[in-house]
Amino acid sequence: MGGLTLTLIDEKQFITSEAELRELVGYPSELVKKKVISHLDENCRDFIAKSPLMFISTSDESGKCDVSPRGDAAGFVRLEGDSHLIIPERRGNKRLDSLRNILSNPEIGLVFLIPGLGETLRVNGRAYITKDSGLLQTMAVSGIPPLAGIVVAVEECYLHCAKSFLRSGAWKPETWLESGERPSAARILSAHVQQDGVTAEVIAASLAEGYSKRLY
C-alpha cells in the first residue's frame, strides 16, 4: 500500500458502558433469563456424564485469565449430589496455571462439550483443590489416580446454544483440515522456545513419547 500504515482499531469506537452495549445488542428474552439454575439437576448430571471434554476458565487475584482443556473418557468428572463436582487433575506440563489461579481466586467457569452436539453446558462456581487420596483413588485410570482434584461448588448451570458450532462447522469432518494443512505443534514450540538443540524433530519425538506413555 505504498508504505501507508493502516489500522482497523479506533479506540474512539470502544464501548465503555453496559448501557451503550445494550443499545447495540439489546436484552435477552425471558426464556434466556430464566434458563439459569443454581444446582445440577438430572439433565445437567446426564450431560456431564456423557461429556469427554471440558474447558476450565480461571483468573488470578489481579484478574489475569486462563482457559485450559480437560479430557478423558466420558463421565470422567465425578458428581457429588446436585451441588458439587470433582475434576481429576491428571499428569501434565506442571505449569499448574489453573490450580495456581484457584489458590488466589476460587471463582471458576466450566464449559462441557459432547462431540456431535452443538449445545454446550456451562457451569460456574467456586473451586477448591483436594489431595484426598481416598477420593482421588475413585477416579483412577489403569490403577493410576489423579495427582489432585478440583472440587467445584456449583452456583450456576445453564445450556449454551449451538450457534457457534453451526457457524464453525466444527463437528463436520468435511470442514476439517487435511493433516498436512494443520499447524505443527512441534514447529510452533521450537519457534517459541528458541533453545539450542531443541528442534521441531526433537520436540515431535518428545510429544509422541509423552502422549503414548504419560497420559496418566
N, C-alpha and C positions, 0 to 999 in steps of 0.2 A: 504493500500500500504506500510506496514512495517514502518510506521512513516514518509515516504517520502512525502514532501510537493511539490505539483506540481502547476504551474500557467500557464495559457494559454495566458497571456498578456505579450508580449515582446515589450517594449517601442521602441526598435530599429526598429520595423516594423511599427511604426506610420507614416502616411502620413502627411507631413507638408507643402505641396505647391499644388496649383491647377495644375501646370504642371505635377507633379507626379500623381495626381488624374486623370487627363485627359489621361495620358499614360495607366493607368489601365482601365478606364471606356470608354474613347472615347468622341465623341462630339454628340450633339443632331442633329436630322435630320432637314431639312428645315421646314417641317410641324410643328415640335415641337417648333422651334424657332419663327415661325410666329403665333402660336396659341394664344399668349397673346394679349389681347385688354385692352384699358385703360378706359373702361366705361361699364355700364350694358346695353347690347343690349337686344333685345326681348327674345333671348334664355336664357340669364342669369337671366332675370327677371322671366321667366317662371319656371326655375329650382328652384330659391329661393322661389317662391310662392308655390311650391309643396314639399318643404323640411320642415319636422317637427323637424329636429335635426341638430345642427351645433356645431363646436368646435372653440373656440377663443384662439389664441396664442398672448401673450403679454410678454413684458420684462420690467424690471425696468431700471433706469438710469445707473446701473452698468452692465446690460446685463443678469441678472438672469431671467430665463424664467419661464413661467407658461402656461399651456393649460387647458382650462375649457370648459365643455359642456354646451350648452343651448338648451332647447327643449320646444316645445309647439305644438299646433295644426298647421298643415301645413299652411304656409303663415303668421306665427307669426312675421316674420321680415318685417317691413314696408319699402317700397321702395319709394324714393323721386326722381323722374326723373331717369336719367341714370348715375348719379354721386354720389348719397348718399343713404345709407340705415340706418335704426334705429333698434337696437336690444333692446327689453324690458328687464329690469333688475328686475326679479321677486324676491319674498322673498327667502332668503337662510340662510346660516350659519353666515353671517355678517363678514366673513374674508375679503371680498372685494379685493381679490388678483388681479383680472383683472382691477378693477376700480382704485385701488391704483397705479398699473403699468401705466395705461393710463395717470394719472396725472403727472407722471415723464417722461414718454416716450410714445408719442402718436402712434408710429408705431404698426400696428396690422395685424394679418393674420387670415383668416377665412376659414373653410372647411365646405361646406354644403353637407349633405347626404340625399338621398331618399331611404327608405327601399326597398330592392329588386334590386336596380340599383347599379351596380359596380362602374360606373364612379362617381366622386365627382366634385364639383365646388369649386375652390379656389379663394379667393378674398383678395387682400392686399391693405392697405391704411393707412390713419391717422384717429385716433379716438378722440372723444370728448364726454364729459358727459353732458347730458341735464337734467334739472329739470322742463322743461316747462310743466306746468300742463295741458294746453290745448292739447298739443301734446301727452302727456302720456295717457290722457283720451281716445284717439282714439285707444289705444292698451289695453284697459281694458278687463278683462275676468270676467264674473259674476258680473260686476259692480265695480271690483277692478282694478285700474290702476297699472302699474308697479311703483316701487319706483323711478326709474330713467331710462334713456335711453342712450344707447351707439350709438352715431352718427358716422358713418364711411364715410369719404370722399374717394371714390374708386379711386385707382390708377392702379390696375392690376386685370384682371379677366382671368381665363383660366380653361379648363377642365383637370382633372387628370384621367389617365387611370384606368381600373378596375383590374389590375393585383393583387393588394393587397387583394381584395375581392375574386378573383378567387383562389389565393393561400390559403387563410384562410378558405374559405367556410363559411364566417360569416353570409351570408344570407340564408344558407341551414339549416333548422330546424333539419335535421338528424345529423348534426355535433354538435349540442348544448349539453351541459352537462345536465344530469338529475338534478333536484332541489337539491337532496341530495349531489351531487358532486360539486356544486358550492361553491366558497368561501363565508363565512358568514360575512357580513359587521359588524354585531353586535359583533362577536368574535374578528374580526380584531381591531375594535375601542376599545374594552375593553382591549385588549392586549397592544395597543399603549398608551392609556390614563393612565392606571395603577393608578387608583384612588379608594380609599376605597369605597366600596358600589356600584361602577359603574360596574356592572356585564354585561355579554352579554345579560342576560334576561332583565335587566333594559334598556339597550340601544335598544334592539329589540322593546320593548314597546314604547319607545320614538320615534324611527324611524317610527313605524307604525302609531302613532298619528300624527306626522308631515306630513307624506305622505297623510293621509286621511283628515286632517283638515287645513293644512297650505301650500298648493301648491301655493295659490295666496294671 
